[in-house]
Amino acid sequence: MNVAALLGSIESGFIFAIMALGVYLTFRILDFPDLTVDGSFATGGAIGATMITAGFAPFLSTVSAVAAGLLVGAMTGILHTKGKINALLSGILSMIALYSINLRIMGKANVPLLGEETLLTQIKDALSILGDYGQLFAVAVIALIIKFINDWFLHTEVGLAIRATGNNQRMIRSFSANTDSMIIIGLSLSNGMVALAGALYAQYQGFADVSMGIGMIIIGLASVIIGEAIFGNRTIVWATFAVIGGAIIYRMVVALAMQIGLDPSDMKLMTSLIVIIALIMPRISANYKERKRRAARAKNHGQRPAVLEGGEVKKHA
């Protein structure tokens, strides 16, 4: 892999890490299978790109994208908690609705940002002393800031209530906590991070597309699963570091596959295979270790001398 491809994969990895942190919040912390991600990622890109091309400041455009993501996540949460719609179905309904909404926002299927000043180009110009590494430094800092804010929030009273809701809703209700509110807040924050990633990715690649969010939930899951499999998830702080590492590794694997000649149309298939392998390998490894432990116990049990009454050791002939 050449230096340019490696640099690009790490840069995009940090952007996708922000999206993966949102997926981690719903799937691991809240235990909610939220498929809104495919729609909210594109919503973030659509709003960010449309506002930038309309002449708004890049920072304001990016913040507006985050606000839209918060609203979208809340919508999914309300469908589930107040409308009593199945968690999976509420995410699917939001995702489908967002496709049409995103088209309305952009007015067309694609909004180019070529020649436009974006948040990333502004930061890159401000860090011109770093040369080609200015943009990498910018996206890394943004991803780490989101990570540390996420860690801090999950240790607050509300964050602990959200974690408890994901673990045991019946228990947290016994403490008079409103689990519906916790689910809505968790989904809102998750999709806010996803929309931020969408806005940054649109600025990074130079355009927003109505279909840019397709498959994002799989990429987010791949990042979470790969990160946990390689780095572990001992604590919240460590787990979020693992998610960022998983996103970067995933993008590097994709870049390597492209370098060796894999067709771009096969990327979704490769992503699915990566997730399948990441899910299966830990179980295979755990089963192998368990078999070794059982074999060791059986061997030790077979070699243990039999003890007769009175404490005498039975002698074998």
C-alpha positions in Angstrom: 0.0 0.0 0.0 1.5 3.4 -1.0 1.7 6.3 1.4 -1.1 8.3 -0.2 -3.5 5.4 0.1 -2.5 4.7 3.7 -2.9 8.3 4.6 -6.3 8.5 3.0 -7.5 5.3 4.7 -6.5 6.6 8.1 -8.2 10.0 7.5 -11.4 8.4 6.4 -11.0 5.9 9.3 -11.2 8.7 11.8 -14.3 10.1 10.2 -16.0 6.7 10.2 -14.9 6.3 13.8 -17.2 9.1 14.8 -20.1 7.2 13.1 -18.9 4.0 14.8 -19.0 5.7 18.2 -22.7 6.5 17.5 -23.3 2.8 16.6 -21.5 1.7 19.7 -23.8 3.9 21.8 -27.0 2.2 20.5 -25.9 -1.4 19.9 -23.5 -1.9 22.9 -24.6 0.6 25.5 -28.4 0.9 24.8 -28.8 -2.6 23.3 -31.0 -1.0 20.6 -30.6 -2.3 16.9 -30.9 1.2 15.3 -31.0 1.1 11.5 -31.6 4.8 11.3 -27.8 5.2 10.8 -28.1 4.6 7.0 -30.4 7.6 6.7 -28.9 9.9 9.3 -25.4 9.6 7.8 -26.8 10.9 4.5 -28.8 13.5 6.2 -25.7 15.0 7.8 -24.0 15.0 4.4 -27.0 16.5 2.7 -27.5 19.4 5.1 -23.8 20.1 5.4 -23.2 20.2 1.7 -26.4 22.1 0.8 -25.8 24.8 3.4 -22.2 25.2 2.3 -23.1 25.6 -1.3 -25.8 28.1 -0.3 -23.2 30.3 1.3 -23.4 29.5 5.0 -20.3 29.2 7.1 -18.9 25.6 7.1 -18.9 25.4 10.9 -22.6 26.5 11.1 -23.4 24.0 8.3 -21.7 21.2 10.2 -23.4 22.1 13.5 -26.8 22.2 11.7 -26.1 18.7 10.4 -25.5 17.5 14.0 -28.8 19.2 15.1 -30.6 17.4 12.3 -29.1 14.1 13.4 -30.3 14.7 17.0 -33.8 15.3 15.7 -33.8 12.2 13.5 -32.6 10.0 16.4 -35.3 11.5 18.7 -37.9 10.7 16.0 -36.8 7.0 16.0 -36.9 6.9 19.7 -40.4 8.4 19.9 -41.7 5.9 17.3 -40.4 3.1 19.5 -41.3 4.3 22.9 -44.5 6.3 22.4 -45.7 4.6 19.2 -44.9 1.1 20.6 -43.3 0.1 17.3 -40.7 -2.6 17.3 -37.1 -1.3 17.7 -35.9 -2.7 14.5 -38.9 -1.6 12.5 -38.8 1.9 13.9 -35.3 2.3 12.6 -36.2 1.0 9.2 -39.2 3.3 9.0 -37.0 6.3 9.8 -34.3 5.2 7.4 -36.9 4.9 4.5 -38.5 8.2 5.3 -35.0 9.9 5.4 -34.3 8.9 1.8 -37.1 11.2 0.5 -36.3 13.9 3.1 -32.7 13.9 2.0 -33.7 14.3 -1.6 -35.9 17.3 -0.6 -33.0 18.9 1.3 -30.6 18.6 -1.6 -33.1 19.2 -4.4 -31.2 16.6 -6.4 -29.4 13.3 -5.9 -25.9 14.8 -5.7 -24.5 18.1 -4.4 -20.8 18.7 -5.4 -18.5 20.7 -3.1 -15.6 21.1 -5.5 -14.1 24.6 -5.1 -16.1 25.3 -2.0 -14.5 26.2 1.3 -15.3 23.5 3.9 -14.6 23.0 7.6 -11.8 20.6 6.7 -10.2 22.9 4.2 -10.3 25.7 6.7 -8.6 23.6 9.4 -6.1 22.3 6.8 -5.2 25.8 5.8 -4.8 26.8 9.5 -2.5 23.8 9.9 -0.5 24.4 6.7 2.7 24.0 8.7 1.9 20.3 8.9 1.7 20.0 5.1 -0.2 16.9 3.9 -0.7 15.7 7.5 -2.8 18.8 8.4 -6.1 17.2 7.4 -5.2 13.9 9.2 -4.4 15.8 12.4 -7.8 17.7 12.1 -10.0 14.6 11.7 -8.0 12.8 14.4 -8.5 15.7 16.9 -12.3 15.9 16.0 -12.7 12.1 16.5 -10.8 12.1 19.8 -12.8 15.1 21.1 -16.1 13.3 20.3 -14.7 10.2 22.0 -13.8 12.0 25.2 -17.1 13.8 25.3 -18.8 10.5 24.8 -16.8 8.9 27.7 -17.6 11.9 30.0 -21.3 11.7 29.2 -21.5 8.0 29.9 -20.2 8.6 33.4 -22.7 11.3 34.2 -26.0 10.6 36.0 -27.9 10.5 32.7 -25.2 8.5 31.0 -25.3 5.9 33.8 -29.1 5.8 33.5 -28.7 5.1 29.8 -26.2 2.3 30.5 -28.5 0.8 33.1 -31.5 1.0 30.6 -29.5 -1.0 28.1 -28.6 -3.6 30.8 -31.9 -4.0 32.5 -34.9 -1.8 31.9 -37.0 -3.4 34.6 -34.3 -2.7 37.2 -33.8 0.9 36.3 -37.6 1.5 36.3 -37.7 0.3 39.9 -35.5 3.3 40.7 -38.2 5.6 39.1 -36.1 6.3 36.0 -37.9 7.1 32.8 -36.6 4.5 30.4 -38.4 6.0 27.5 -36.6 9.3 27.9 -33.3 7.4 28.2 -33.9 5.6 25.0 -34.8 8.8 23.2 -31.8 10.6 24.5 -29.4 7.7 23.6 -30.8 7.4 20.0 -30.7 11.2 19.6 -27.0 11.4 20.6 -26.1 8.4 18.6 -27.6 9.8 15.4 -26.1 13.2 16.1 -22.6 11.7 16.0 -23.6 9.8 12.8 -24.8 13.0 11.1 -21.6 14.7 12.1 -19.6 11.9 10.5 -21.8 12.2 7.4 -21.2 16.0 7.2 -17.5 15.6 7.6 -17.3 12.8 5.0 -19.2 14.8 2.4 -16.7 17.6 2.9 -13.8 15.1 2.8 -14.8 13.4 -0.4 -16.1 16.6 -2.1 -19.8 15.8 -2.5 -22.9 14.6 -0.8 -25.0 11.9 -2.4 -28.5 10.7 -1.4 -27.2 7.1 -1.3 -24.0 7.8 0.6 -25.4 6.2 3.8 -26.3 2.8 2.3 -24.4 0.1 4.3 -23.1 2.5 7.0 -24.7 0.4 9.8 -22.6 -2.6 8.6 -19.4 -0.4 8.5 -20.2 0.8 12.0 -20.8 -2.7 13.3 -17.6 -3.9 11.6 -15.6 -1.1 13.3 -17.1 -2.0 16.7 -16.7 -5.7 16.4 -13.2 -5.5 14.9 -12.1 -3.1 17.6 -13.4 -5.2 20.4 -12.0 -8.4 19.0 -8.5 -6.9 18.7 -8.3 -4.4 21.6 -10.9 -5.7 24.0 -13.6 -3.7 25.9 -12.6 -3.8 29.5 -14.0 -0.3 30.3 -16.0 2.4 28.5 -12.9 4.5 27.9 -11.0 1.6 26.5 -13.9 0.3 24.4 -14.3 3.7 22.7 -10.6 3.7 21.9 -11.1 0.2 20.5 -14.0 1.4 18.3 -11.7 4.2 16.8 -9.0 1.6 16.2 -11.5 -0.8 14.6 -12.7 1.9 12.2 -9.1 2.7 11.1 -8.2 -1.0 10.6 -11.4 -1.5 8.6 -10.6 1.4 6.3 -7.0 0.1 5.9 -8.3 -3.4 5.0 -10.6 -1.8 2.4 -7.8 0.3 0.9 -5.5 -2.8 0.8 -8.3 -4.7 -1.0 -8.6 -1.9 -3.6 -4.8 -1.9 -4.0 -4.7 -5.6 -4.9 -7.4 -5.1 -7.6 -10.7 -5.9 -5.9 -13.6 -4.4 -7.8 -15.3 -1.4 -6.0 -18.7 -3.1 -6.5 -17.6 -5.9 -4.2 -17.0 -3.6 -1.3 -20.3 -4.3 0.4 -19.7 -8.1 0.1 -16.2 -7.7 1.6 -17.7 -5.6 4.4 -20.2 -8.4 5.2 -17.4 -11.0 5.1 -15.3 -8.9 7.5 -18.2 -8.7 10.0 -18.8 -12.4 9.7 -15.2 -13.3 10.3 -14.9 -10.8 13.2 -18.0 -12.4 14.8 -17.0 -16.0 14.3 -13.3 -15.9 15.1 -13.7 -14.9 18.8 -16.1 -17.8 19.3 -13.9 -20.2 17.5 -11.0 -19.1 19.7 -13.0 -19.3 22.9 -14.2 -22.8 22.0 -10.6 -23.9 21.2 -9.4 -22.6 24.6 -12.3 -24.3 26.4 -11.5 -27.6 24.7 -7.8 -27.2 25.8 -8.9 -26.5 29.4 -11.2 -29.5 29.4 -8.5 -31.7 28.1 -6.0 -30.4 30.7 -8.6 -31.0 33.5 -9.3 -34.6 32.2 -5.6 -35.3 32.1 -5.0 -34.0 35.6 -8.0 -36.0 36.9 -6.7 -39.1 35.3 -3.2 -38.7 36.9 -4.5 -37.9 40.4 -3.8 -40.8 42.8 -6.8 -42.4 44.4 -7.1 -41.9 48.1 -8.4 -44.8 50.4 -10.1 -44.4 53.7 -7.6 -43.4 56.4 -5.7 -41.2 54.0 -3.6 -44.0 52.4 -2.7 -43.6 48.7 -3.8 -46.5 46.6 -0.9 -48.1 44.9 -1.3 -49.2 41.3 0.0 -52.6 40.2 
